[in-house]
Amino acid sequence: MNLRETLMNRNLPVHEQLMFCLLLTAVGGFFDAYTFVNCGGIFANAQTGNLIFVGIDLIEGNFSEVLHYSIPILSFVIGVLVSKFIETKYKELSIFKHIYMLLLTQIVALVIISIKHKYFGVDIRPIVISFICAIQFDGFRKVNNLVFASVFCTGNLRSMSEHLYKYFILKKKESKMPFLIYLSVITVFLSGVILGAAMSKYFLHKAIIVPIFIICINLIFVTIINNKFGKKII
């Protein structure tokens, strides 16, 4: 299978297309850097990191900081619940429409915080972005029939390492493509982090325009796949 067929595979549903998942992953990496730089060291995706900060601040008695890191964790949980509600409530929808609903929800939420990110003195960016990341994580969990995460990379690193071992040590040729896919996902995530950190450093809050733009590109990609390959696969 060549690169073009891997990026746009007519035998896969649109939400498992490599190009679609790479765009999601770029946004995931961007979000973590954006909230870390602009929102006082909060991770949008890596709730493990936020939980670690909660534990440390509890020991040190910094209860205001405990609340600071607990809010995005709660928002992430709510995001997963909402994602499951949409999945259950609208299960009769085609995958195509379901994807559109999830992506449009992300765009609308980001546009809202790009216009105004503080209400009653509360910065809602980590709340909204953690919510978005939860929806993204729960809604899109496979690429090219492989389990993956677009919002953090621990599992992707483990899977990449496993296929690296199988391909180079055990000489299993079938592990070559999974290795390259996971490597691509990790590289794009890191690129998203770098882009998010750079844009946040120089443009501060206005950097939020970048993920809006990327998600819009993904909407266009979904439409292209729908028109090119037909509704039967999505």
Contacts in CASP RR format, 6 or more apart in sequence:
PFRMAT RR
TARGET T0000
AUTHOR 0000-0000-0000
METHOD contacts of the structure
MODEL  1
MNLRETLMNRNLPVHEQLMFCLLLTAVGGFFDAYTFVNCGGIFANAQTGN
LIFVGIDLIEGNFSEVLHYSIPILSFVIGVLVSKFIETKYKELSIFKHIY
MLLLTQIVALVIISIKHKYFGVDIRPIVISFICAIQFDGFRKVNNLVFAS
VFCTGNLRSMSEHLYKYFILKKKESKMPFLIYLSVITVFLSGVILGAAMS
KYFLHKAIIVPIFIICINLIFVTIINNKFGKKII
1 9 0 8 1.000
1 177 0 8 1.000
6 18 0 8 1.000
6 144 0 8 1.000
6 177 0 8 1.000
6 181 0 8 1.000
7 17 0 8 1.000
7 18 0 8 1.000
7 19 0 8 1.000
8 17 0 8 1.000
8 18 0 8 1.000
8 19 0 8 1.000
8 225 0 8 1.000
8 228 0 8 1.000
9 17 0 8 1.000
9 18 0 8 1.000
9 144 0 8 1.000
10 228 0 8 1.000
10 229 0 8 1.000
10 233 0 8 1.000
11 233 0 8 1.000
12 144 0 8 1.000
12 145 0 8 1.000
12 233 0 8 1.000
13 95 0 8 1.000
13 233 0 8 1.000
13 234 0 8 1.000
14 20 0 8 1.000
14 95 0 8 1.000
14 96 0 8 1.000
14 99 0 8 1.000
14 221 0 8 1.000
14 222 0 8 1.000
14 225 0 8 1.000
14 226 0 8 1.000
14 233 0 8 1.000
14 234 0 8 1.000
15 21 0 8 1.000
15 95 0 8 1.000
15 99 0 8 1.000
15 139 0 8 1.000
15 140 0 8 1.000
15 142 0 8 1.000
15 234 0 8 1.000
16 142 0 8 1.000
16 143 0 8 1.000
16 144 0 8 1.000
16 145 0 8 1.000
17 143 0 8 1.000
17 221 0 8 1.000
17 225 0 8 1.000
18 143 0 8 1.000
18 144 0 8 1.000
18 181 0 8 1.000
18 184 0 8 1.000
19 221 0 8 1.000
20 140 0 8 1.000
20 218 0 8 1.000
20 221 0 8 1.000
20 222 0 8 1.000
20 225 0 8 1.000
21 140 0 8 1.000
21 143 0 8 1.000
21 148 0 8 1.000
21 150 0 8 1.000
21 185 0 8 1.000
22 184 0 8 1.000
22 185 0 8 1.000
22 188 0 8 1.000
23 214 0 8 1.000
23 215 0 8 1.000
23 217 0 8 1.000
23 218 0 8 1.000
23 221 0 8 1.000
24 136 0 8 1.000
24 140 0 8 1.000
24 150 0 8 1.000
24 218 0 8 1.000
25 150 0 8 1.000
25 185 0 8 1.000
25 188 0 8 1.000
25 189 0 8 1.000
25 192 0 8 1.000
26 188 0 8 1.000
26 189 0 8 1.000
26 191 0 8 1.000
26 192 0 8 1.000
26 195 0 8 1.000
26 214 0 8 1.000
27 136 0 8 1.000
27 150 0 8 1.000
27 192 0 8 1.000
27 211 0 8 1.000
27 214 0 8 1.000
27 215 0 8 1.000
28 44 0 8 1.000
28 45 0 8 1.000
28 133 0 8 1.000
28 136 0 8 1.000
28 150 0 8 1.000
28 151 0 8 1.000
28 189 0 8 1.000
28 192 0 8 1.000
28 211 0 8 1.000
29 45 0 8 1.000
29 151 0 8 1.000
29 189 0 8 1.000
29 190 0 8 1.000
29 192 0 8 1.000
29 193 0 8 1.000
29 196 0 8 1.000
30 192 0 8 1.000
30 193 0 8 1.000
30 195 0 8 1.000
30 196 0 8 1.000
30 199 0 8 1.000
30 210 0 8 1.000
30 211 0 8 1.000
30 214 0 8 1.000
31 44 0 8 1.000
31 45 0 8 1.000
31 129 0 8 1.000
31 132 0 8 1.000
31 133 0 8 1.000
31 151 0 8 1.000
31 211 0 8 1.000
32 43 0 8 1.000
32 44 0 8 1.000
32 45 0 8 1.000
32 46 0 8 1.000
32 151 0 8 1.000
32 152 0 8 1.000
32 193 0 8 1.000
33 192 0 8 1.000
33 193 0 8 1.000
33 194 0 8 1.000
33 195 0 8 1.000
33 196 0 8 1.000
33 197 0 8 1.000
33 200 0 8 1.000
34 44 0 8 1.000
34 129 0 8 1.000
34 196 0 8 1.000
34 199 0 8 1.000
34 200 0 8 1.000
34 207 0 8 1.000
34 208 0 8 1.000
34 211 0 8 1.000
35 41 0 8 1.000
35 42 0 8 1.000
35 43 0 8 1.000
35 44 0 8 1.000
35 72 0 8 1.000
35 125 0 8 1.000
35 126 0 8 1.000
35 129 0 8 1.000
35 130 0 8 1.000
36 42 0 8 1.000
36 43 0 8 1.000
36 197 0 8 1.000
37 196 0 8 1.000
37 197 0 8 1.000
37 200 0 8 1.000
37 201 0 8 1.000
38 125 0 8 1.000
38 200 0 8 1.000
38 204 0 8 1.000
38 205 0 8 1.000
38 207 0 8 1.000
39 123 0 8 1.000
39 125 0 8 1.000
39 126 0 8 1.000
40 68 0 8 1.000
42 50 0 8 1.000
42 68 0 8 1.000
42 69 0 8 1.000
42 72 0 8 1.000
42 126 0 8 1.000
43 49 0 8 1.000
43 50 0 8 1.000
43 72 0 8 1.000
44 72 0 8 1.000
44 126 0 8 1.000
44 129 0 8 1.000
44 130 0 8 1.000
44 132 0 8 1.000
44 133 0 8 1.000
44 151 0 8 1.000
45 130 0 8 1.000
45 133 0 8 1.000
45 137 0 8 1.000
45 151 0 8 1.000
45 152 0 8 1.000
46 152 0 8 1.000
47 72 0 8 1.000
47 73 0 8 1.000
47 76 0 8 1.000
47 130 0 8 1.000
48 152 0 8 1.000
50 69 0 8 1.000
50 70 0 8 1.000
50 72 0 8 1.000
50 73 0 8 1.000
51 69 0 8 1.000
51 73 0 8 1.000
53 65 0 8 1.000
53 69 0 8 1.000
54 66 0 8 1.000
54 69 0 8 1.000
54 70 0 8 1.000
54 73 0 8 1.000
55 66 0 8 1.000
57 63 0 8 1.000
57 65 0 8 1.000
57 66 0 8 1.000
57 69 0 8 1.000
58 66 0 8 1.000
71 126 0 8 1.000
71 127 0 8 1.000
72 126 0 8 1.000
72 127 0 8 1.000
72 129 0 8 1.000
72 130 0 8 1.000
73 130 0 8 1.000
75 126 0 8 1.000
75 127 0 8 1.000
75 128 0 8 1.000
75 130 0 8 1.000
75 131 0 8 1.000
75 134 0 8 1.000
76 130 0 8 1.000
76 131 0 8 1.000
76 133 0 8 1.000
76 134 0 8 1.000
77 134 0 8 1.000
78 131 0 8 1.000
78 134 0 8 1.000
79 130 0 8 1.000
79 131 0 8 1.000
79 134 0 8 1.000
79 135 0 8 1.000
79 138 0 8 1.000
80 134 0 8 1.000
80 135 0 8 1.000
80 137 0 8 1.000
80 138 0 8 1.000
82 131 0 8 1.000
82 134 0 8 1.000
82 135 0 8 1.000
83 102 0 8 1.000
83 134 0 8 1.000
83 135 0 8 1.000
83 138 0 8 1.000
83 139 0 8 1.000
84 138 0 8 1.000
86 98 0 8 1.000
86 101 0 8 1.000
86 102 0 8 1.000
87 98 0 8 1.000
87 139 0 8 1.000
90 97 0 8 1.000
90 98 0 8 1.000
90 101 0 8 1.000
93 101 0 8 1.000
94 231 0 8 1.000
94 234 0 8 1.000
95 234 0 8 1.000
96 222 0 8 1.000
96 226 0 8 1.000
96 231 0 8 1.000
96 234 0 8 1.000
99 222 0 8 1.000
99 234 0 8 1.000
100 219 0 8 1.000
100 222 0 8 1.000
102 135 0 8 1.000
102 136 0 8 1.000
102 139 0 8 1.000
102 140 0 8 1.000
103 215 0 8 1.000
103 218 0 8 1.000
103 219 0 8 1.000
103 222 0 8 1.000
104 219 0 8 1.000
105 132 0 8 1.000
105 135 0 8 1.000
106 132 0 8 1.000
106 135 0 8 1.000
106 136 0 8 1.000
106 215 0 8 1.000
107 212 0 8 1.000
107 215 0 8 1.000
107 216 0 8 1.000
107 219 0 8 1.000
109 128 0 8 1.000
109 131 0 8 1.000
109 132 0 8 1.000
110 128 0 8 1.000
110 129 0 8 1.000
110 132 0 8 1.000
110 208 0 8 1.000
110 211 0 8 1.000
110 212 0 8 1.000
110 215 0 8 1.000
111 212 0 8 1.000
112 128 0 8 1.000
113 124 0 8 1.000
113 125 0 8 1.000
113 128 0 8 1.000
113 129 0 8 1.000
113 208 0 8 1.000
114 205 0 8 1.000
114 206 0 8 1.000
114 208 0 8 1.000
114 209 0 8 1.000
114 212 0 8 1.000
117 123 0 8 1.000
117 124 0 8 1.000
117 125 0 8 1.000
117 205 0 8 1.000
118 124 0 8 1.000
125 205 0 8 1.000
125 208 0 8 1.000
133 151 0 8 1.000
136 150 0 8 1.000
136 151 0 8 1.000
137 149 0 8 1.000
137 150 0 8 1.000
137 151 0 8 1.000
140 150 0 8 1.000
141 147 0 8 1.000
141 148 0 8 1.000
141 149 0 8 1.000
142 148 0 8 1.000
143 181 0 8 1.000
143 185 0 8 1.000
144 177 0 8 1.000
144 178 0 8 1.000
144 181 0 8 1.000
146 159 0 8 1.000
146 178 0 8 1.000
146 181 0 8 1.000
146 182 0 8 1.000
147 159 0 8 1.000
148 155 0 8 1.000
148 156 0 8 1.000
148 159 0 8 1.000
148 181 0 8 1.000
148 182 0 8 1.000
148 185 0 8 1.000
149 155 0 8 1.000
149 156 0 8 1.000
150 185 0 8 1.000
150 189 0 8 1.000
152 189 0 8 1.000
153 185 0 8 1.000
153 186 0 8 1.000
153 189 0 8 1.000
156 182 0 8 1.000
156 185 0 8 1.000
156 186 0 8 1.000
156 189 0 8 1.000
157 182 0 8 1.000
157 186 0 8 1.000
159 178 0 8 1.000
159 182 0 8 1.000
160 179 0 8 1.000
160 182 0 8 1.000
160 183 0 8 1.000
160 186 0 8 1.000
163 175 0 8 1.000
163 176 0 8 1.000
163 178 0 8 1.000
163 179 0 8 1.000
163 182 0 8 1.000
164 175 0 8 1.000
164 179 0 8 1.000
166 172 0 8 1.000
166 175 0 8 1.000
166 179 0 8 1.000
167 173 0 8 1.000
167 175 0 8 1.000
167 176 0 8 1.000
167 179 0 8 1.000
195 210 0 8 1.000
196 207 0 8 1.000
196 210 0 8 1.000
199 207 0 8 1.000
199 210 0 8 1.000
200 207 0 8 1.000
222 234 0 8 1.000
225 234 0 8 1.000
226 234 0 8 1.000
END
